[in-house]
Amino acid sequence: HKGACAIGCGQLIYTKGGQIINIEGAPRSPLSDGHLCPKGASTLQLVANPHRVTTVKYRAPYSDHWEDKPVEWALDRIAQLVKEARDADFVEQDANGITVNSLKSVAALGGSAHDNEEVYLIRKLLTGGLGILPIENQARF
C-alpha cells in the first residue's frame, strides 16, 4: 500500500493478514526520496500501538469524565455547532452597508499534507460557502 505521513512524505505500508507489519519511506516519492523525518519514521509505532485511542472522545461542558461517541454523532455535532455559530454571528453587511458575508467566530486549521486541489476546495467552501474568514494552514495557501 502507499500512504503519506502527516507532513506528506511518501510511505510504503506493508500488511500481512490485514495487519500493518512495516512502514518505510517510498524511494520514488518526489517529496522525500524515501527518507522519513522522526515523525514519519514512527508511524508504525503510532498505528500499531495498543494504547492508541480509536474512538471519538467527548467531554460534555462541566463534566468530569470522557464519553465514547460514534463518529457519525461527532460529525453531526460539529455541523450543528457550526450552523449555530453561523446563524448567530454571520454578518451580511458592515456598518457602512458594504456586503462582507463574513463569519469570524469559526476558524479552520489545515495540515501540510493537503494538496493544492484540496486547499482550493476547502478555501472555497469555508470562505465562499460559509463566510469563514480565519483560515490557517501549515502550508501556505
N, CA, C and O atoms as a MOPAC input file, in Angstrom:
PM7 MOZYME 1SCF
protein

 N      0.84600 1    -1.17900 1     0.00000 1
 C      0.00000 1     0.00000 1     0.00000 1
 C      0.88500 1     1.23300 1     0.00000 1
 O      2.03600 1     1.19300 1     0.43600 1
 N      0.33300 1     2.31800 1    -0.49200 1
 C      1.04600 1     3.58800 1    -0.44400 1
 C      0.28500 1     4.51800 1     0.48300 1
 O     -0.94200 1     4.45900 1     0.56500 1
 N      1.00400 1     5.36000 1     1.16900 1
 C      0.39400 1     6.31600 1     2.07200 1
 C      1.29000 1     7.52500 1     2.20900 1
 O      2.30900 1     7.64800 1     1.53000 1
 N      0.89700 1     8.40900 1     3.09300 1
 C      1.69700 1     9.59000 1     3.38700 1
 C      1.55800 1     9.90700 1     4.85500 1
 O      0.49400 1     9.72800 1     5.44800 1
 N      2.64500 1    10.37900 1     5.43500 1
 C      2.57700 1    10.77800 1     6.83900 1
 C      1.90500 1    12.15200 1     6.92300 1
 O      1.48300 1    12.69700 1     5.90300 1
 N      1.80600 1    12.69900 1     8.10000 1
 C      1.12900 1    13.97700 1     8.29500 1
 C      1.82800 1    15.12700 1     7.57000 1
 O      1.21000 1    16.15800 1     7.30300 1
 N      3.08000 1    14.96000 1     7.25700 1
 C      3.82800 1    16.00100 1     6.55900 1
 C      3.66000 1    15.87500 1     5.05400 1
 O      3.82900 1    16.85700 1     4.33100 1
 N      3.33100 1    14.68200 1     4.57000 1
 C      3.09900 1    14.47100 1     3.14900 1
 C      4.16300 1    13.65100 1     2.46800 1
 O      4.08800 1    13.44300 1     1.25700 1
 N      5.15700 1    13.17600 1     3.20400 1
 C      6.19300 1    12.33500 1     2.61300 1
 C      5.60700 1    10.97500 1     2.24400 1
 O      4.74000 1    10.45400 1     2.94400 1
 N      6.08500 1    10.41000 1     1.14500 1
 C      5.57300 1     9.11900 1     0.69400 1
 C      6.01400 1     7.99100 1     1.60200 1
 O      7.14400 1     7.96400 1     2.08800 1
 N      5.09500 1     7.05500 1     1.82100 1
 C      5.40300 1     5.89000 1     2.63400 1
 C      4.92500 1     4.63100 1     1.92400 1
 O      3.92800 1     4.65300 1     1.20400 1
 N      5.63400 1     3.54900 1     2.13000 1
 C      5.19900 1     2.23000 1     1.69900 1
 C      4.72900 1     1.49800 1     2.94200 1
 O      5.45400 1     1.40500 1     3.93200 1
 N      3.50400 1     0.97700 1     2.88300 1
 C      2.89200 1     0.32500 1     4.03600 1
 C      2.67100 1    -1.13400 1     3.68700 1
 O      1.96200 1    -1.45300 1     2.73200 1
 N      3.27800 1    -2.01600 1     4.46000 1
 C      3.18200 1    -3.44300 1     4.20700 1
 C      2.22800 1    -4.08500 1     5.20900 1
 O      2.27800 1    -3.80800 1     6.40800 1
 N      1.36100 1    -4.94400 1     4.69200 1
 C      0.40500 1    -5.62900 1     5.54800 1
 C      0.50800 1    -7.13100 1     5.35400 1
 O      0.96300 1    -7.61600 1     4.31800 1
 N      0.07600 1    -7.84900 1     6.37000 1
 C      0.01300 1    -9.30400 1     6.30700 1
 C     -1.19000 1    -9.72700 1     7.15000 1
 O     -1.27300 1    -9.40800 1     8.33600 1
 N     -2.09800 1   -10.43400 1     6.53600 1
 C     -3.28300 1   -10.87000 1     7.27100 1
 C     -4.12600 1    -9.71800 1     7.78300 1
 O     -4.75700 1    -9.82900 1     8.83400 1
 N     -4.14200 1    -8.61300 1     7.05000 1
 C     -4.93500 1    -7.45400 1     7.45200 1
 C     -4.29500 1    -6.58000 1     8.51500 1
 O     -4.90500 1    -5.60900 1     8.96200 1
 N     -3.07700 1    -6.90600 1     8.92800 1
 C     -2.37700 1    -6.12800 1     9.94400 1
 C     -1.17800 1    -5.42400 1     9.31600 1
 O     -0.48000 1    -6.00000 1     8.48200 1
 N     -0.94400 1    -4.18300 1     9.71800 1
 C      0.23400 1    -3.45100 1     9.24900 1
 C      1.45700 1    -4.03200 1     9.94200 1
 O      1.51400 1    -4.10200 1    11.17000 1
 N      2.44000 1    -4.45000 1     9.13800 1
 C      3.64600 1    -5.05300 1     9.71900 1
 C      4.89800 1    -4.19800 1     9.52500 1
 O      5.88600 1    -4.38700 1    10.23400 1
 N      4.87000 1    -3.25300 1     8.56800 1
 C      6.03600 1    -2.40400 1     8.36000 1
 C      5.62700 1    -1.15300 1     7.59000 1
 O      4.73400 1    -1.19800 1     6.74300 1
 N      6.28000 1    -0.04900 1     7.88800 1
 C      6.09800 1     1.20300 1     7.15800 1
 C      7.48600 1     1.78800 1     6.93900 1
 O      8.28100 1     1.90400 1     7.87200 1
 N      7.76400 1     2.15700 1     5.68400 1
 C      9.07000 1     2.74800 1     5.36800 1
 C      8.89200 1     3.84000 1     4.32200 1
 O      7.83100 1     3.95400 1     3.70800 1
 N      9.92600 1     4.63500 1     4.12400 1
 C      9.87700 1     5.70600 1     3.14100 1
 C      9.79500 1     5.16700 1     1.72500 1
 O     10.41500 1     4.15400 1     1.40200 1
 N      9.02900 1     5.84600 1     0.87800 1
 C      8.87900 1     5.45000 1    -0.51900 1
 C     10.00700 1     6.07500 1    -1.33900 1
 O     10.08000 1     7.29800 1    -1.45000 1
 N     10.89200 1     5.24600 1    -1.91800 1
 C     12.04400 1     5.78000 1    -2.65600 1
 C     11.65300 1     6.66800 1    -3.84100 1
 O     12.42000 1     7.55300 1    -4.22200 1
 N     10.47800 1     6.44700 1    -4.42700 1
 C     10.08100 1     7.25200 1    -5.59400 1
 C      9.24600 1     8.47600 1    -5.22200 1
 O      8.68800 1     9.13200 1    -6.10100 1
 N      9.15400 1     8.78600 1    -3.94100 1
 C      8.40500 1     9.96300 1    -3.51400 1
 C      9.14600 1    11.22300 1    -3.94200 1
 O     10.31900 1    11.38700 1    -3.60600 1
 N      8.48600 1    12.11800 1    -4.67800 1
 C      9.16000 1    13.35900 1    -5.07600 1
 C      9.39500 1    14.29800 1    -3.89100 1
 O     10.19200 1    15.23100 1    -3.98800 1
 N      8.70700 1    14.05600 1    -2.78100 1
 C      8.88000 1    14.91600 1    -1.61500 1
 C     10.04400 1    14.49400 1    -0.73700 1
 O     10.75100 1    15.33600 1    -0.18300 1
 N     10.24200 1    13.18100 1    -0.61100 1
 C     11.20200 1    12.73500 1     0.40000 1
 C     12.25700 1    11.75700 1    -0.10700 1
 O     13.17400 1    11.41800 1     0.64100 1
 N     12.16000 1    11.29200 1    -1.35300 1
 C     13.13700 1    10.34500 1    -1.91300 1
 C     13.38300 1     9.14300 1    -1.00800 1
 O     14.50000 1     8.62900 1    -0.95500 1
 N     12.36200 1     8.69100 1    -0.30100 1
 C     12.49200 1     7.52400 1     0.55300 1
 C     12.90400 1     7.80900 1     1.98000 1
 O     12.98400 1     6.89100 1     2.79500 1
 N     13.16500 1     9.06300 1     2.29600 1
 C     13.56800 1     9.42300 1     3.65500 1
 C     12.33800 1     9.82000 1     4.46400 1
 O     11.36300 1    10.33300 1     3.91600 1
 N     12.39100 1     9.58200 1     5.75100 1
 C     11.31700 1     9.99800 1     6.63900 1
 C     11.90100 1    10.76500 1     7.81600 1
 O     12.97900 1    10.44500 1     8.31500 1
 N     11.17400 1    11.77300 1     8.24200 1
 C     11.57800 1    12.50300 1     9.44300 1
 C     11.25400 1    11.62800 1    10.65500 1
 O     10.64300 1    10.57200 1    10.49100 1
 N     11.64100 1    12.02900 1    11.85200 1
 C     11.32900 1    11.21400 1    13.03200 1
 C      9.83600 1    10.92800 1    13.18800 1
 O      9.45400 1     9.84200 1    13.62400 1
 N      8.99800 1    11.89300 1    12.83400 1
 C      7.54900 1    11.68000 1    12.94400 1
 C      7.09300 1    10.60300 1    11.96600 1
 O      6.35600 1     9.69000 1    12.33700 1
 N      7.53200 1    10.71300 1    10.72400 1
 C      7.16700 1     9.71400 1     9.71800 1
 C      7.75200 1     8.34600 1    10.02600 1
 O      7.11700 1     7.32000 1     9.78300 1
 N      8.96700 1     8.33800 1    10.56400 1
 C      9.63100 1     7.07800 1    10.88700 1
 C      8.95200 1     6.34900 1    12.03800 1
 O      9.13600 1     5.14200 1    12.19300 1
 N      8.17600 1     7.05200 1    12.84300 1
 C      7.49800 1     6.41900 1    13.97400 1
 C      6.04600 1     6.05200 1    13.66300 1
 O      5.29400 1     5.68300 1    14.56600 1
 N      5.64900 1     6.15000 1    12.39900 1
 C      4.25300 1     5.88200 1    12.02900 1
 C      3.80400 1     4.49000 1    12.45400 1
 O      2.70200 1     4.33400 1    12.98000 1
 N      4.63300 1     3.48500 1    12.23700 1
 C      4.24100 1     2.12600 1    12.62700 1
 C      3.92700 1     2.06800 1    14.11900 1
 O      2.94900 1     1.44100 1    14.52500 1
 N      4.75000 1     2.71500 1    14.92900 1
 C      4.51000 1     2.72100 1    16.37100 1
 C      3.19200 1     3.41400 1    16.71100 1
 O      2.52900 1     3.05700 1    17.68500 1
 N      2.81600 1     4.40600 1    15.90400 1
 C      1.56300 1     5.11900 1    16.16200 1
 C      0.34800 1     4.27700 1    15.79200 1
 O     -0.60900 1     4.20300 1    16.56100 1
 N      0.37600 1     3.63800 1    14.61700 1
 C     -0.80900 1     2.89800 1    14.15800 1
 C     -0.93900 1     1.53200 1    14.82200 1
 O     -2.04600 1     1.00300 1    14.92300 1
 N      0.15900 1     0.95600 1    15.27300 1
 C      0.10700 1    -0.38000 1    15.86400 1
 C      0.18900 1    -0.34500 1    17.38900 1
 O      0.37900 1    -1.38700 1    18.01600 1
 N      0.05200 1     0.81400 1    17.98500 1
 C      0.16200 1     0.96300 1    19.42600 1
 C     -1.12100 1     0.47000 1    20.10300 1
 O     -2.20500 1     0.95700 1    19.78400 1
 N     -1.01600 1    -0.48700 1    21.03000 1
 C     -2.22800 1    -0.98600 1    21.69100 1
 C     -2.91400 1     0.06400 1    22.56700 1
 O     -4.06400 1    -0.12700 1    22.96300 1
 N     -2.23100 1     1.16800 1    22.87700 1
 C     -2.81700 1     2.23400 1    23.68900 1
 C     -3.43900 1     3.34200 1    22.83700 1
 O     -3.94800 1     4.32500 1    23.37500 1
 N     -3.39800 1     3.18700 1    21.52200 1
 C     -3.92800 1     4.21500 1    20.61300 1
 C     -5.43800 1     4.35800 1    20.79300 1
 O     -6.16600 1     3.36500 1    20.80800 1
 N     -5.89700 1     5.59000 1    20.92900 1
 C     -7.32300 1     5.85800 1    21.04700 1
 C     -7.94300 1     5.73900 1    19.65200 1
 O     -7.49600 1     6.39900 1    18.71400 1
 N     -8.95600 1     4.91200 1    19.52000 1
 C     -9.57600 1     4.68000 1    18.20100 1
 C    -11.05800 1     5.05100 1    18.19800 1
 O    -11.76800 1     4.73000 1    17.24500 1
 N    -11.52700 1     5.71000 1    19.23400 1
 C    -12.92000 1     6.14600 1    19.28700 1
 C    -12.95600 1     7.65500 1    19.47700 1
 O    -11.96000 1     8.27100 1    19.85700 1
 N    -14.10400 1     8.23300 1    19.21100 1
 C    -14.29800 1     9.65900 1    19.44900 1
 C    -14.53000 1     9.84200 1    20.94200 1
 O    -15.40200 1     9.20500 1    21.53100 1
 N    -13.74900 1    10.71000 1    21.53300 1
 C    -13.90200 1    11.02000 1    22.96100 1
 C    -14.60000 1    12.36600 1    23.08700 1
 O    -14.21900 1    13.33700 1    22.43400 1
 N    -15.62000 1    12.41500 1    23.92700 1
 C    -16.39200 1    13.63800 1    24.13400 1
 C    -16.51000 1    13.91100 1    25.62600 1
 O    -16.81300 1    13.01600 1    26.41400 1
 N    -16.26900 1    15.13800 1    25.99100 1
 C    -16.48200 1    15.56000 1    27.37500 1
 C    -17.47700 1    16.70000 1    27.34400 1
 O    -17.18600 1    17.77300 1    26.81600 1
 N    -18.63700 1    16.47400 1    27.90200 1
 C    -19.70300 1    17.47700 1    27.92000 1
 C    -19.26300 1    18.67400 1    28.76500 1
 O    -18.42900 1    18.53100 1    29.65900 1
 N    -19.81700 1    19.83900 1    28.48600 1
 C    -19.47700 1    21.00600 1    29.30200 1
 C    -19.71100 1    20.72400 1    30.78800 1
 O    -20.74700 1    20.18000 1    31.17100 1
 N    -18.74400 1    21.09700 1    31.61000 1
 C    -18.77100 1    20.94600 1    33.06700 1
 C    -18.70600 1    19.49400 1    33.53700 1
 O    -18.81500 1    19.23200 1    34.73500 1
 N    -18.53100 1    18.55700 1    32.62400 1
 C    -18.42700 1    17.15400 1    33.01000 1
 C    -17.03500 1    16.86000 1    33.54900 1
 O    -16.07700 1    17.57300 1    33.24900 1
 N    -16.93500 1    15.81000 1    34.34300 1
 C    -15.63600 1    15.41100 1    34.87500 1
 C    -15.11700 1    14.12400 1    34.23800 1
 O    -14.14700 1    13.53800 1    34.71700 1
 N    -15.77500 1    13.68100 1    33.14400 1
 C    -15.34000 1    12.44000 1    32.50400 1
 C    -15.58600 1    12.48600 1    30.98600 1
 O    -16.39100 1    13.27100 1    30.48500 1
 N    -14.86400 1    11.61900 1    30.28800 1
 C    -14.98000 1    11.49700 1    28.83600 1
 C    -15.94000 1    10.37400 1    28.49700 1
 O    -16.02800 1     9.38100 1    29.22000 1
 N    -16.66700 1    10.53400 1    27.38300 1
 C    -17.58100 1     9.51400 1    26.89800 1
 C    -17.14700 1     9.08200 1    25.50600 1
 O    -16.62500 1     9.89200 1    24.73900 1
 N    -17.35600 1     7.81900 1    25.17400 1
 C    -17.15000 1     7.34700 1    23.80400 1
 C    -18.39700 1     7.67000 1    23.00200 1
 O    -19.51700 1     7.41700 1    23.44900 1
 N    -18.19800 1     8.23200 1    21.81100 1
 C    -19.31700 1     8.57700 1    20.93100 1
 C    -19.02700 1     8.04100 1    19.53600 1
 O    -17.86500 1     7.92300 1    19.14900 1
 N    -20.06900 1     7.71500 1    18.77700 1
 C    -19.86900 1     7.28200 1    17.38800 1
 C    -19.36600 1     8.43900 1    16.51800 1
 O    -19.66400 1     9.60300 1    16.78900 1
 N    -18.61800 1     8.11500 1    15.49400 1
 C    -18.09800 1     9.13200 1    14.57400 1
 C    -19.24800 1     9.93400 1    13.96500 1
 O    -19.14700 1    11.15400 1    13.83800 1
 N    -20.33300 1     9.26700 1    13.58900 1
 C    -21.47600 1     9.96100 1    12.98700 1
 C    -22.03400 1    11.01400 1    13.94100 1
 O    -22.40300 1    12.10800 1    13.51500 1
 N    -22.09600 1    10.68400 1    15.23000 1
 C    -22.57200 1    11.64200 1    16.22800 1
 C    -21.65400 1    12.85700 1    16.25300 1
 O    -22.12700 1    13.99300 1    16.27500 1
 N    -20.34500 1    12.62300 1    16.24900 1
 C    -19.37900 1    13.71900 1    16.31700 1
 C    -19.48900 1    14.63100 1    15.09600 1
 O    -19.45500 1    15.85400 1    15.22800 1
 N    -19.62000 1    14.03600 1    13.90400 1
 C    -19.74300 1    14.84900 1    12.69000 1
 C    -21.03200 1    15.66300 1    12.70100 1
 O    -21.03400 1    16.83400 1    12.32200 1
 N    -22.13400 1    15.04000 1    13.13700 1
 C    -23.40500 1    15.76900 1    13.24100 1
 C    -23.30300 1    16.90100 1    14.25900 1
 O    -23.83800 1    17.98700 1    14.03700 1
 N    -22.61800 1    16.65000 1    15.37300 1
 C    -22.46500 1    17.66300 1    16.41300 1
 C    -21.63400 1    18.84100 1    15.91700 1
 O    -21.96800 1    19.99600 1    16.18000 1
 N    -20.56100 1    18.54900 1    15.20300 1
 C    -19.73800 1    19.61900 1    14.63800 1
 C    -20.56100 1    20.45700 1    13.66100 1
 O    -20.52000 1    21.68600 1    13.70600 1
 N    -21.30700 1    19.79200 1    12.77800 1
 C    -22.14200 1    20.51200 1    11.81400 1
 C    -23.17400 1    21.37900 1    12.53300 1
 O    -23.41700 1    22.51900 1    12.13700 1
 N    -23.77300 1    20.83900 1    13.58000 1
 C    -24.77500 1    21.58800 1    14.34800 1
 C    -24.15900 1    22.83200 1    14.98500 1
 O    -24.74400 1    23.91400 1    14.93000 1
 N    -22.98800 1    22.68100 1    15.58400 1
 C    -22.33600 1    23.81300 1    16.23900 1
 C    -21.89400 1    24.88100 1    15.23500 1
 O    -22.00800 1    26.07500 1    15.51300 1
 N    -21.39200 1    24.46000 1    14.07200 1
 C    -21.01400 1    25.42900 1    13.03500 1
 C    -22.24900 1    26.19000 1    12.56800 1
 O    -22.20200 1    27.40900 1    12.40500 1
 N    -23.35200 1    25.47800 1    12.35300 1
 C    -24.59200 1    26.13700 1    11.91500 1
 C    -25.08800 1    27.12100 1    12.97100 1
 O    -25.49200 1    28.23700 1    12.64400 1
 N    -25.05700 1    26.70500 1    14.24000 1
 C    -25.49700 1    27.60900 1    15.30800 1
 C    -24.63000 1    28.86500 1    15.36300 1
 O    -25.14900 1    29.97100 1    15.51400 1
 N    -23.32000 1    28.70100 1    15.24200 1
 C    -22.41300 1    29.85200 1    15.26000 1
 C    -22.66000 1    30.74500 1    14.05400 1
 O    -22.66600 1    31.97000 1    14.17300 1
 N    -22.86400 1    30.13100 1    12.89500 1
 C    -23.10600 1    30.92300 1    11.68500 1
 C    -24.41900 1    31.67700 1    11.79500 1
 O    -24.48800 1    32.85600 1    11.44800 1
 N    -25.46500 1    31.00900 1    12.27500 1
 C    -26.75900 1    31.67500 1    12.43200 1
 C    -26.65600 1    32.84700 1    13.40800 1
 O    -27.30400 1    33.87300 1    13.20500 1
 N    -25.85400 1    32.70800 1    14.46000 1
 C    -25.74000 1    33.74900 1    15.47600 1
 C    -24.81400 1    34.88700 1    15.07200 1
 O    -25.05600 1    36.03500 1    15.44400 1
 N    -23.75400 1    34.59200 1    14.31700 1
 C    -22.69000 1    35.57700 1    14.11900 1
 C    -22.43800 1    36.01800 1    12.68000 1
 O    -21.58000 1    36.87200 1    12.45600 1
 N    -23.14500 1    35.47600 1    11.70600 1
 C    -22.89700 1    35.81800 1    10.30500 1
 C    -23.23400 1    37.28700 1    10.06300 1
 O    -24.28600 1    37.76800 1    10.48400 1
 N    -22.34100 1    37.98900 1     9.38700 1
 C    -22.53500 1    39.40800 1     9.07900 1
 C    -22.65900 1    39.56300 1     7.56900 1
 O    -21.72400 1    39.26100 1     6.82800 1
 N    -23.82600 1    40.03900 1     7.11400 1
 C    -24.00900 1    40.25300 1     5.67400 1
 C    -23.40500 1    41.57400 1     5.22900 1
 O    -22.75500 1    41.63700 1     4.18500 1
 N    -23.61600 1    42.65000 1     6.02300 1
 C    -23.09900 1    43.96500 1     5.66000 1
 C    -22.42400 1    44.59500 1     6.86000 1
 O    -22.83400 1    44.39600 1     8.00400 1
 N    -21.36900 1    45.36800 1     6.57400 1
 C    -20.70000 1    46.06800 1     7.66200 1
 C    -21.44900 1    47.35400 1     7.99100 1
 O    -22.49700 1    47.62100 1     7.40400 1
 N    -20.93300 1    48.14900 1     8.91200 1
 C    -21.60100 1    49.37600 1     9.35800 1
 C    -21.78900 1    50.39300 1     8.24000 1
 O    -22.66100 1    51.25700 1     8.33100 1
 N    -20.97700 1    50.29800 1     7.18100 1
 C    -21.08600 1    51.22500 1     6.05200 1
 C    -21.99600 1    50.70000 1     4.95200 1
 O    -22.12200 1    51.33100 1     3.90300 1
 N    -22.63200 1    49.55400 1     5.17700 1
 C    -23.53500 1    48.98600 1     4.18700 1
 C    -22.83800 1    48.18300 1     3.10000 1
 O    -23.46600 1    47.80400 1     2.11200 1
 N    -21.55300 1    47.92100 1     3.26900 1
 C    -20.79900 1    47.14000 1     2.28400 1
 C    -21.01800 1    45.65300 1     2.57100 1
 O    -20.89500 1    45.20500 1     3.71100 1
 N    -21.34500 1    44.89700 1     1.52200 1
 C    -21.55900 1    43.46700 1     1.67700 1
 C    -20.24600 1    42.77700 1     2.01700 1
 O    -19.27300 1    42.89200 1     1.27200 1
 N    -20.21100 1    42.05600 1     3.14500 1
 C    -18.99900 1    41.35600 1     3.57500 1
 C    -19.21600 1    39.85300 1     3.71000 1
 O    -18.26600 1    39.08300 1     3.56700 1
 N    -20.45100 1    39.41800 1     3.98200 1
 C    -20.77300 1    37.99100 1     4.12200 1
 C    -19.67200 1    37.25100 1     4.87400 1
 O    -19.01300 1    36.37800 1     4.30900 1
 N    -19.47000 1    37.59600 1     6.14100 1
 C    -18.35400 1    37.02600 1     6.88500 1
 C    -18.78600 1    36.40600 1     8.21000 1
 O    -19.79300 1    36.78600 1     8.80900 1
 N    -17.99300 1    35.45200 1     8.63500 1
 C    -18.18900 1    34.77400 1     9.91300 1
 C    -16.82200 1    34.68600 1    10.58100 1
 O    -15.94400 1    33.96500 1    10.10800 1
 N    -16.63900 1    35.41400 1    11.67300 1
 C    -15.34400 1    35.45400 1    12.34400 1
 C    -15.28900 1    34.59600 1    13.60200 1
 O    -14.22700 1    34.47900 1    14.21300 1
 N    -16.40100 1    33.99500 1    14.00300 1
 C    -16.41500 1    33.22100 1    15.24300 1
 C    -16.11400 1    31.73600 1    15.02700 1
 O    -16.10200 1    30.96300 1    15.98500 1
 N    -15.87200 1    31.33800 1    13.78400 1
 C    -15.46700 1    29.97500 1    13.46200 1
 C    -14.15400 1    30.07200 1    12.69700 1
 O    -14.00200 1    30.92700 1    11.82400 1
 N    -13.20600 1    29.19700 1    13.02200 1
 C    -11.91100 1    29.20700 1    12.34700 1
 C    -11.60600 1    27.81800 1    11.80400 1
 O    -12.20300 1    26.82700 1    12.22200 1
 N    -10.67300 1    27.76600 1    10.87300 1
 C    -10.26600 1    26.48700 1    10.28500 1
 C     -8.74300 1    26.41600 1    10.28700 1
 O     -8.06100 1    27.40700 1    10.02900 1
 N     -8.22000 1    25.22600 1    10.58400 1
 C     -6.78500 1    24.98800 1    10.56100 1
 C     -6.52800 1    23.74100 1     9.73400 1
 O     -7.05500 1    22.67300 1    10.04400 1
 N     -5.72900 1    23.86300 1     8.69000 1
 C     -5.42900 1    22.73500 1     7.81200 1
 C     -4.02100 1    22.21300 1     8.04500 1
 O     -3.22100 1    22.82000 1     8.75700 1
 N     -3.74000 1    21.07500 1     7.42800 1
 C     -2.43200 1    20.45100 1     7.56800 1
 C     -1.63300 1    20.53100 1     6.28500 1
 O     -2.18500 1    20.76400 1     5.20900 1
 N     -0.34500 1    20.33900 1     6.40300 1
 C      0.53000 1    20.49400 1     5.24300 1
 C      0.41000 1    19.33900 1     4.25300 1
 O      0.96800 1    19.41800 1     3.15900 1
 N     -0.29400 1    18.27900 1     4.60300 1
 C     -0.44600 1    17.16200 1     3.66800 1
 C     -1.53100 1    17.42300 1     2.61900 1
 O     -1.68900 1    16.63200 1     1.69000 1
 N     -2.27800 1    18.52100 1     2.75500 1
 C     -3.28000 1    18.85600 1     1.74300 1
 C     -2.58600 1    19.25500 1     0.44500 1
 O     -1.59500 1    19.98400 1     0.46100 1
 N     -3.11200 1    18.77200 1    -0.67400 1
 C     -2.56300 1    19.22100 1    -1.95500 1
 C     -3.29700 1    20.48500 1    -2.40700 1
 O     -4.26500 1    20.89900 1    -1.76900 1
 N     -2.84800 1    21.09000 1    -3.48600 1
 C     -3.41300 1    22.35100 1    -3.94500 1
 C     -4.91200 1    22.26400 1    -4.20700 1
 O     -5.65700 1    23.19100 1    -3.89000 1
 N     -5.35500 1    21.14700 1    -4.78700 1
 C     -6.76400 1    20.99400 1    -5.10700 1
 C     -7.61300 1    20.93600 1    -3.84200 1
 O     -8.68600 1    21.53700 1    -3.77900 1
 N     -7.12400 1    20.20500 1    -2.82900 1
 C     -7.85800 1    20.12300 1    -1.56100 1
 C     -7.93000 1    21.48800 1    -0.88300 1
 O     -8.98500 1    21.88700 1    -0.38800 1
 N     -6.81700 1    22.19300 1    -0.86300 1
 C     -6.78200 1    23.51500 1    -0.23800 1
 C     -7.72600 1    24.46100 1    -0.96900 1
 O     -8.42800 1    25.24500 1    -0.32900 1
 N     -7.75500 1    24.40000 1    -2.28800 1
 C     -8.65400 1    25.24700 1    -3.07200 1
 C    -10.10900 1    24.96900 1    -2.70100 1
 O    -10.87900 1    25.90200 1    -2.46900 1
 N    -10.48700 1    23.69400 1    -2.64400 1
 C    -11.86800 1    23.34000 1    -2.32500 1
 C    -12.23700 1    23.71000 1    -0.89000 1
 O    -13.33800 1    24.19700 1    -0.63300 1
 N    -11.31700 1    23.47900 1     0.04100 1
 C    -11.56100 1    23.84400 1     1.43700 1
 C    -11.78500 1    25.35100 1     1.54200 1
 O    -12.73200 1    25.81500 1     2.17800 1
 N    -10.89500 1    26.09500 1     0.90700 1
 C    -10.99500 1    27.56400 1     0.96300 1
 C    -12.29300 1    28.04800 1     0.32800 1
 O    -12.95000 1    28.93500 1     0.87200 1
 N    -12.67300 1    27.47500 1    -0.82100 1
 C    -13.92200 1    27.86200 1    -1.48700 1
 C    -15.12300 1    27.60000 1    -0.59800 1
 O    -15.99100 1    28.46100 1    -0.45100 1
 N    -15.17900 1    26.40500 1     0.00200 1
 C    -16.30500 1    26.05500 1     0.86700 1
 C    -16.37000 1    26.96400 1     2.08000 1
 O    -17.42600 1    27.50600 1     2.40500 1
 N    -15.22800 1    27.13200 1     2.75300 1
 C    -15.24400 1    27.86300 1     4.00800 1
 C    -15.43500 1    29.36400 1     3.83000 1
 O    -16.18900 1    29.97900 1     4.58500 1
 N    -14.77100 1    29.96500 1     2.85000 1
 C    -14.92200 1    31.41000 1     2.67100 1
 C    -16.15500 1    31.74600 1     1.84600 1
 O    -17.00900 1    32.51900 1     2.28000 1
 N    -16.24400 1    31.16400 1     0.65400 1
 C    -17.36200 1    31.49100 1    -0.23100 1
 C    -18.67300 1    30.88100 1     0.20700 1
 O    -19.72500 1    31.50200 1     0.06300 1
 N    -18.62600 1    29.67000 1     0.74200 1
 C    -19.85100 1    28.98600 1     1.13700 1
 C    -20.34700 1    29.37100 1     2.51300 1
 O    -21.54000 1    29.60900 1     2.70400 1
 N    -19.43400 1    29.43500 1     3.48000 1
 C    -19.84200 1    29.70000 1     4.86300 1
 C    -19.45400 1    31.08800 1     5.35400 1
 O    -19.97200 1    31.54500 1     6.37300 1
 N    -18.55700 1    31.76400 1     4.65300 1
 C    -18.13200 1    33.10200 1     5.06400 1
 C    -17.06200 1    33.10900 1     6.13800 1
 O    -16.78200 1    34.15800 1     6.71800 1
 N    -16.45500 1    31.95700 1     6.41800 1
 C    -15.43900 1    31.86100 1     7.46600 1
 C    -14.16900 1    32.58200 1     7.00300 1
 O    -13.62000 1    32.27500 1     5.94500 1
 N    -13.71700 1    33.53500 1     7.80400 1
 C    -12.51900 1    34.29600 1     7.44100 1
 C    -11.23800 1    33.78100 1     8.08200 1
 O    -10.21800 1    33.71000 1     7.39700 1
 N    -11.23900 1    33.41500 1     9.37500 1
 C     -9.97800 1    32.95200 1     9.97100 1
 C     -9.62700 1    31.53500 1     9.49600 1
 O    -10.12100 1    30.54900 1    10.04400 1
 N     -8.78200 1    31.44800 1     8.48700 1
 C     -8.35600 1    30.16600 1     7.94600 1
 C     -6.83600 1    30.15800 1     7.94200 1
 O     -6.20300 1    31.09000 1     7.44600 1
 N     -6.25200 1    29.10400 1     8.49700 1
 C     -4.80000 1    28.98600 1     8.55800 1
 C     -4.41800 1    27.58000 1     8.13200 1
 O     -5.23600 1    26.66100 1     8.17700 1
 N     -3.18000 1    27.42500 1     7.72100 1
 C     -2.67900 1    26.14400 1     7.25600 1
 C     -1.19100 1    26.10800 1     7.50700 1
 O     -0.52600 1    27.14000 1     7.43000 1
 N     -0.64900 1    24.92100 1     7.81200 1
 C      0.80300 1    24.78800 1     7.96100 1
 C      1.48600 1    25.16700 1     6.66000 1
 O      2.48700 1    25.88400 1     6.65000 1
 N      0.92600 1    24.67300 1     5.55900 1
 C      1.43400 1    25.05600 1     4.24000 1
 C      0.75300 1    26.37200 1     3.86100 1
 O     -0.34500 1    26.67300 1     4.33100 1
 N      1.39400 1    27.12100 1     3.03800 1
 C      0.81800 1    28.41300 1     2.63200 1
 C     -0.23500 1    28.20300 1     1.55800 1
 O     -0.06800 1    27.36200 1     0.67400 1
 N     -1.32800 1    28.96900 1     1.63200 1
 C     -2.37600 1    28.90400 1     0.59300 1
 C     -1.89200 1    29.64400 1    -0.62600 1
 O     -2.60600 1    29.72100 1    -1.62600 1

